[in-house]
Amino acid sequence: MSVRLSTEVLVIGAGPAGASAAYWAAKSGRMVVLLEKDVIPRDKVCGDALTPKAVGHLNDMQIDVTKSAFHQHHGLKMTADGQSIELRWPTDHDHPSHGLVIRRRSLDEILVEHAKEAGAQVWTGVEVTDPVVEHGHLRGCRASGTGSGTGPDGEIEVRARFVVIADGPLSPFGRALGTARTRQYAQGVAMRGYFPSPQHSEKMIESVFDLRDSSGQQLPGYGWVFPLGDGTVNTGVGLLSHHHGNDPRSIQDLFDEWLLQIPKFWDVDIENIESEPQGGRLPMGASVRPRSGPNWVVVGDAAGSVNPFNGDGIEPALNNGKLAASVIDNAIDTGDGLALRQYEKELASKYDHYYRLGRLATKALGRPGLMRRFTRLGIQSRVLTELVMRISTNLVNNDAGGTESVYEIGKVVARLIPDRD
């Protein structure tokens, strides 16, 4: 069967960024088609922890975060060099004072259903194969439906005025239009698994900064334990791509070693992993450019929007999706062919200095020995550790004065230092 349809907004990919874009565009009254190659729900490599800022985005979308699928956490325990500090999420900002832990298969399903309820047409089990380009202008996409999801079986062509590209870190659609990752910037690699734990309802999440290479040097990354409230915890490791001679450890080896050093408090039953651990790469720090064209924008992992400080991709994805829908809505309302340039400007205003500082931090922490010295210093100072927590989760209060001024100074310094090797 061959299907052809037209829409105002085509969204490719139904992760948090794509579903957010589809929801906000549909809510503003636009015709939206959302295509996803997998059948929802499906698993994704993710730590499953949402920061308070991400919870704020869900609240803005009027998603009921009191559902049983969501488990609240009220702070972060940071562990390094045999010491731990527990930090509550800050209350001096506009976001909720709690985070959430929810499996990505559940979160994505909720977001997709929310987009559908707002009026988006959602087809899952539909793999986008290539863009439709005519006279140098993107007109839509060709796709193939498997018939296993909500989409039709057979060849599909979708014509659209505007396209939101949210097809994940590999982003084949974006690459076909000329997007590319700046390879001098660090990227992340992570692996996680689900395990039973009697502490599954704990109200703190924990990050442990004690990953080591084969020579014993501390690596630029961390292990985590995030309780899900359903009898299990999500535990795994995240590592920056190696710099300056760091041993490029196998992420599987690192994950296996991490399981043997998970803090005893969690009493994780490592012999009863729920399913095979999953791993993947994370382009981050706004490493993908361009992020927009005449009638298309790139969001989420496809845009390399993962936070370089902590590997969080959900909050930037939700923000990207909302911003993309907003600029497209304005472009349709005004008929301004240059309106999508505002997407790049808004991203630069909200994230680029922050990401630049993060890229410089990851480059520095990739130097042998520096990660260990930094964590030793930080874990001995609650003020410094709290500042690190605020910056790494992008919860800095931008009012002048106090420890926040350190962050502002850091952004100024970051602008003056070369960003590439």
C-alpha positions as CSV (number, residue, x, y, z in Angstrom):
1,M,0.0,0.0,0.0
2,S,1.2,3.5,-0.8
3,V,0.1,6.5,1.3
4,R,0.7,10.2,0.7
5,L,-0.4,13.0,3.0
6,S,0.3,16.7,3.7
7,T,0.6,18.5,7.0
8,E,1.8,21.8,8.4
9,V,4.4,20.3,10.8
10,L,6.2,17.0,10.4
11,V,8.1,15.6,13.4
12,I,10.5,12.8,12.9
13,G,11.2,10.9,16.1
14,A,9.0,10.4,19.2
15,G,11.5,10.8,22.0
16,P,11.1,13.6,24.5
17,A,12.2,16.3,22.0
18,G,10.0,15.1,19.2
19,A,7.0,14.4,21.4
20,S,7.4,17.8,23.1
21,A,7.5,19.6,19.7
22,A,4.5,17.6,18.5
23,Y,2.5,18.4,21.6
24,W,3.2,22.2,21.6
25,A,2.6,22.5,17.9
26,A,-0.7,20.6,18.0
27,K,-1.7,22.6,21.1
28,S,-1.2,25.8,19.1
29,G,-3.7,24.5,16.5
30,R,-1.2,23.3,13.9
31,M,-1.7,20.1,11.8
32,V,1.0,17.8,13.1
33,V,2.2,14.4,11.9
34,L,4.7,12.5,14.2
35,L,6.6,9.5,12.8
36,E,8.5,7.1,14.9
37,K,10.3,4.0,13.6
38,D,9.8,1.9,16.8
39,V,6.6,0.6,18.3
40,I,5.8,2.5,21.5
41,P,6.5,1.7,24.3
42,R,10.2,0.7,23.8
43,D,13.4,0.8,25.9
44,K,16.0,3.5,25.6
45,V,19.5,3.9,27.1
46,C,18.9,6.4,29.8
47,G,19.4,7.0,33.5
48,D,15.7,7.7,33.8
49,A,16.2,10.6,36.3
50,L,14.5,13.9,35.6
51,T,15.9,17.1,37.2
52,P,13.5,19.6,38.8
53,K,13.9,21.7,35.6
54,A,12.6,18.8,33.5
55,V,9.7,18.3,35.9
56,G,8.8,22.0,35.4
57,H,8.5,21.3,31.6
58,L,6.2,18.4,32.3
59,N,4.1,20.6,34.6
60,D,3.9,23.2,31.8
61,M,2.6,20.4,29.5
62,Q,-0.1,19.7,32.1
63,I,1.2,16.1,32.6
64,D,0.1,14.5,35.8
65,V,3.4,13.7,37.5
66,T,1.6,12.0,40.5
67,K,1.0,8.9,38.4
68,S,2.4,5.7,39.8
69,A,5.0,5.5,37.0
70,F,6.8,8.6,38.5
71,H,8.9,8.3,41.6
72,Q,9.9,11.5,43.3
73,H,13.4,12.3,44.5
74,H,14.3,15.3,46.6
75,G,18.0,15.5,46.3
76,L,21.3,14.2,45.1
77,K,23.9,12.3,47.1
78,M,27.4,12.9,45.7
79,T,30.1,10.3,46.6
80,A,33.8,10.5,46.0
81,D,37.0,9.5,47.7
82,G,35.1,7.5,50.3
83,Q,33.0,10.5,51.4
84,S,29.4,11.5,50.6
85,I,27.4,14.7,50.8
86,E,23.6,14.8,50.5
87,L,22.2,17.9,48.8
88,R,18.5,18.8,48.6
89,W,17.3,20.3,45.3
90,P,17.3,24.1,45.6
91,T,14.0,25.9,46.3
92,D,15.1,29.4,45.3
93,H,14.0,29.2,41.6
94,D,10.9,28.8,39.6
95,H,11.0,25.1,39.1
96,P,9.7,22.3,41.4
97,S,11.9,21.4,44.4
98,H,11.9,17.7,43.4
99,G,13.0,15.5,40.6
100,L,11.5,12.3,39.2
101,V,12.7,8.9,38.1
102,I,10.7,7.1,35.4
103,R,11.6,4.5,32.9
104,R,12.0,6.0,29.5
105,R,9.7,3.4,28.0
106,S,7.0,4.9,30.3
107,L,8.0,8.5,29.9
108,D,8.0,8.4,26.1
109,E,4.7,6.6,26.0
110,I,3.1,9.3,28.2
111,L,4.6,12.1,26.1
112,V,3.4,10.5,22.8
113,E,-0.1,10.0,24.2
114,H,-0.1,13.6,25.4
115,A,0.8,14.7,21.9
116,K,-2.0,12.6,20.4
117,E,-4.5,14.1,22.9
118,A,-3.4,17.6,21.8
119,G,-4.3,16.7,18.2
120,A,-1.1,15.3,16.7
121,Q,-1.4,12.4,14.3
122,V,1.1,9.8,15.5
123,W,2.3,6.9,13.4
124,T,4.7,4.4,15.1
125,G,6.4,1.5,13.4
126,V,7.2,3.9,10.5
127,E,10.9,4.3,9.5
128,V,11.8,7.5,7.7
129,T,14.1,6.6,4.8
130,D,15.1,9.9,3.2
131,P,14.1,13.5,2.7
132,V,12.1,14.8,-0.2
133,V,14.0,17.7,-1.6
134,E,12.8,19.7,-4.6
135,H,14.7,22.6,-6.1
136,G,17.0,22.6,-3.1
137,H,14.1,22.9,-0.7
138,L,13.0,20.3,1.9
139,R,9.4,19.3,1.1
140,G,9.0,16.3,3.5
141,C,10.1,12.7,3.8
142,R,9.7,9.3,2.4
143,A,9.1,6.5,4.9
144,S,8.4,2.8,5.2
145,G,5.7,1.4,7.4
146,T,5.9,-2.0,9.0
147,G,2.3,-2.3,9.9
148,S,3.4,-3.3,13.4
149,G,2.6,0.0,15.1
150,T,-0.1,2.6,14.6
151,G,1.1,3.5,11.1
152,P,0.1,1.9,7.8
153,D,2.1,-0.9,6.1
154,G,4.0,0.1,2.9
155,E,5.5,3.2,1.3
156,I,4.6,6.6,2.8
157,E,5.3,10.1,1.7
158,V,4.6,13.0,4.0
159,R,4.7,16.6,2.6
160,A,5.1,19.4,5.2
161,R,5.7,23.1,5.4
162,F,8.0,22.6,8.3
163,V,10.0,19.7,9.7
164,V,11.3,19.0,13.2
165,I,14.2,16.5,13.1
166,A,14.3,14.5,16.3
167,D,15.7,11.2,15.1
168,G,18.2,10.6,17.9
169,P,22.0,10.8,18.2
170,L,22.8,9.2,14.8
171,S,20.3,11.4,13.1
172,P,20.3,10.0,9.6
173,F,17.7,12.5,8.4
174,G,19.7,15.4,9.8
175,R,22.9,14.1,8.3
176,A,21.2,13.9,4.9
177,L,20.5,17.6,5.1
178,G,24.1,18.4,6.1
179,T,24.2,18.4,9.9
180,A,27.4,17.1,11.5
181,R,28.9,16.7,14.9
182,T,32.0,18.7,15.8
183,R,34.3,15.8,16.6
184,Q,36.7,17.8,18.7
185,Y,34.0,18.1,21.3
186,A,33.7,15.3,23.9
187,Q,30.8,13.0,23.7
188,G,29.4,10.6,26.3
189,V,29.1,6.9,26.4
190,A,26.9,5.1,28.9
191,M,25.5,1.7,30.0
192,R,22.7,0.9,32.4
193,G,20.7,-2.0,33.8
194,Y,17.7,-2.6,36.0
195,F,18.2,-4.5,39.3
196,P,16.1,-5.4,42.3
197,S,16.8,-3.3,45.4
198,P,15.1,-3.0,48.8
199,Q,15.9,0.7,48.7
200,H,13.9,1.3,45.5
201,S,11.7,3.9,47.2
202,E,14.6,6.0,48.5
203,K,14.1,9.7,48.0
204,M,17.7,10.6,47.1
205,I,19.5,9.7,43.9
206,E,23.2,8.9,44.1
207,S,26.2,9.7,41.8
208,V,29.6,8.1,42.6
209,F,32.7,9.7,41.1
210,D,35.2,6.9,41.4
211,L,35.5,5.3,37.9
212,R,39.1,4.2,37.1
213,D,41.1,3.1,34.2
214,S,43.3,0.0,34.1
215,S,46.2,1.9,35.7
216,G,44.1,3.2,38.6
217,Q,43.6,6.7,37.3
218,Q,40.2,8.2,38.0
219,L,38.2,8.6,34.8
220,P,36.0,11.6,33.8
221,G,32.6,10.1,34.5
222,Y,30.5,8.6,37.3
223,G,28.4,5.7,38.3
224,W,24.8,6.2,39.4
225,V,22.0,4.5,41.3
226,F,18.5,6.0,40.6
227,P,15.6,4.4,42.5
228,L,12.4,3.8,40.5
229,G,10.0,3.1,43.3
230,D,8.8,-0.1,41.5
231,G,11.1,-2.6,43.3
232,T,14.1,-1.8,41.1
233,V,16.8,0.7,40.6
234,N,18.4,2.0,37.4
235,T,22.2,1.7,37.9
236,G,24.9,2.4,35.4
237,V,28.0,4.3,34.3
238,G,28.6,7.3,32.1
239,L,32.0,8.3,30.7
240,L,33.3,11.1,28.6
241,S,35.1,10.2,25.5
242,H,38.8,9.9,26.5
243,H,41.3,12.8,26.2
244,H,45.0,13.2,26.8
245,G,45.9,9.5,27.1
246,N,43.0,8.2,29.2
247,D,42.6,4.5,28.8
248,P,39.6,3.9,26.4
249,R,38.0,1.3,28.6
250,S,35.3,-0.9,27.3
251,I,32.0,0.5,28.7
252,Q,30.9,-3.1,29.3
253,D,34.0,-3.8,31.4
254,L,33.5,-0.5,33.3
255,F,29.8,-1.4,33.9
256,D,30.8,-4.9,35.2
257,E,33.4,-3.3,37.6
258,W,30.8,-0.7,38.7
259,L,28.4,-3.4,39.8
260,L,31.0,-4.7,42.3
261,Q,31.5,-1.2,43.8
262,I,27.9,0.0,44.1
263,P,27.5,1.5,47.6
264,K,26.3,-1.2,50.0
265,F,23.4,1.0,51.2
266,W,21.5,0.1,48.1
267,D,21.8,-3.7,48.5
268,V,21.5,-4.1,44.8
269,D,20.9,-7.7,43.7
270,I,23.4,-7.7,40.8
271,E,22.7,-11.4,40.1
272,N,19.2,-10.7,39.0
273,I,19.5,-8.1,36.2
274,E,16.1,-7.5,34.6
275,S,17.4,-7.8,31.1
276,E,20.6,-7.3,29.2
277,P,22.3,-4.0,30.0
278,Q,22.1,-1.4,27.2
279,G,24.7,1.1,26.2
280,G,25.0,4.0,23.7
281,R,26.8,7.2,22.7
282,L,25.6,10.7,23.6
283,P,26.6,13.7,21.4
284,M,26.5,16.6,23.8
285,G,27.4,20.2,24.4
286,A,25.6,21.6,21.3
287,S,28.1,19.7,19.2
288,V,25.8,19.4,16.1
289,R,25.5,22.2,13.6
290,P,23.6,23.6,11.9
291,R,20.6,23.3,14.1
292,S,18.1,24.8,11.6
293,G,17.5,25.5,7.9
294,P,14.9,27.4,5.9
295,N,12.0,25.2,7.0
296,W,13.5,22.7,9.4
297,V,15.0,22.6,12.9
298,V,17.0,19.9,14.8
299,V,16.1,19.1,18.4
300,G,17.2,16.8,21.3
301,D,20.0,14.2,20.8
302,A,19.9,14.9,17.0
303,A,21.2,18.4,17.8
304,G,23.8,17.2,20.3
305,S,21.9,18.9,23.1
306,V,22.8,16.6,26.0
307,N,24.1,18.5,29.0
308,P,28.0,18.1,29.0
309,F,28.2,18.5,32.8
310,N,26.0,15.5,33.7
311,G,24.8,13.7,30.6
312,D,21.1,14.8,31.0
313,G,19.3,14.8,27.7
314,I,15.7,14.9,28.8
315,E,15.5,18.5,30.0
316,P,17.2,20.1,27.0
317,A,15.1,17.8,24.7
318,L,11.8,19.0,26.3
319,N,13.0,22.6,26.0
320,N,14.2,22.2,22.4
321,G,10.8,20.7,21.4
322,K,8.8,23.6,22.9
323,L,11.1,26.2,21.4
324,A,10.9,24.5,17.9
325,A,7.1,24.5,18.0
326,S,7.1,28.2,19.1
327,V,9.3,29.4,16.2
328,I,7.4,27.3,13.7
329,D,4.1,28.7,15.0
330,N,5.4,32.2,14.6
331,A,6.7,31.4,11.1
332,I,3.3,30.2,10.0
333,D,1.5,33.1,11.6
334,T,3.7,35.8,10.1
335,G,4.7,34.1,6.8
336,D,8.2,35.3,7.5
337,G,10.6,33.0,5.6
338,L,13.4,33.9,8.0
339,A,11.5,33.3,11.3
340,L,13.3,30.0,12.0
341,R,16.5,31.9,12.5
342,Q,15.0,32.7,15.9
343,Y,15.5,29.1,16.9
344,E,19.3,29.4,16.7
345,K,19.2,32.7,18.5
346,E,17.1,31.4,21.4
347,L,19.3,28.3,21.8
348,A,22.3,30.5,21.8
349,S,20.8,32.8,24.5
350,K,19.6,30.0,26.7
351,Y,22.3,27.3,26.3
352,D,25.4,28.2,24.3
353,H,27.5,29.9,27.0
354,Y,26.5,27.2,29.5
355,Y,27.4,24.5,27.0
356,R,30.7,26.2,26.2
357,L,31.6,26.2,29.8
358,G,30.6,22.6,30.0
359,R,32.8,21.7,27.0
360,L,35.8,23.4,28.6
361,A,35.1,21.6,31.9
362,T,34.9,18.2,30.2
363,K,38.2,18.9,28.3
364,A,39.9,19.8,31.5
365,L,38.5,16.8,33.5
366,G,39.8,14.5,30.7
367,R,43.3,15.2,31.7
368,P,44.8,12.3,33.8
369,G,44.8,13.1,37.5
370,L,42.7,16.2,37.3
371,M,39.4,14.4,37.9
372,R,40.7,12.9,41.1
373,R,42.1,16.2,42.4
374,F,38.8,18.0,41.6
375,T,36.6,15.4,43.3
376,R,38.8,15.3,46.4
377,L,38.7,19.0,46.7
378,G,34.9,19.3,46.0
379,I,33.7,16.5,48.3
380,Q,35.4,18.3,51.3
381,S,33.4,21.5,50.8
382,R,29.6,21.6,51.0
383,V,29.5,25.1,49.4
384,L,31.6,23.9,46.4
385,T,29.7,20.7,46.0
386,E,26.4,22.5,46.1
387,L,27.6,24.9,43.4
388,V,28.8,22.0,41.3
389,M,25.4,20.4,41.7
390,R,23.5,23.6,40.7
391,I,25.7,24.1,37.7
392,S,25.7,20.5,36.5
393,T,21.9,20.4,36.6
394,N,21.5,23.9,35.2
395,L,19.7,25.1,38.3
396,V,21.8,28.1,38.9
397,N,19.9,31.1,40.2
398,N,21.0,33.9,37.9
399,D,20.6,36.6,40.5
400,A,23.8,38.5,41.2
401,G,26.0,37.7,44.2
402,G,26.8,34.6,46.3
403,T,28.2,31.4,44.9
404,E,26.2,32.0,41.7
405,S,28.7,34.8,40.7
406,V,31.3,32.0,40.4
407,Y,29.2,30.6,37.5
408,E,28.9,34.0,35.9
409,I,32.6,34.5,36.1
410,G,33.1,31.0,34.6
411,K,30.9,31.9,31.6
412,V,33.0,35.0,31.0
413,V,36.3,33.1,31.2
414,A,34.8,30.4,28.9
415,R,34.2,32.9,26.2
416,L,37.9,33.9,26.2
417,I,39.4,30.4,26.0
418,P,39.7,28.5,22.6
419,D,37.1,25.8,22.5
420,R,38.9,23.3,20.3
421,D,42.1,21.3,20.4
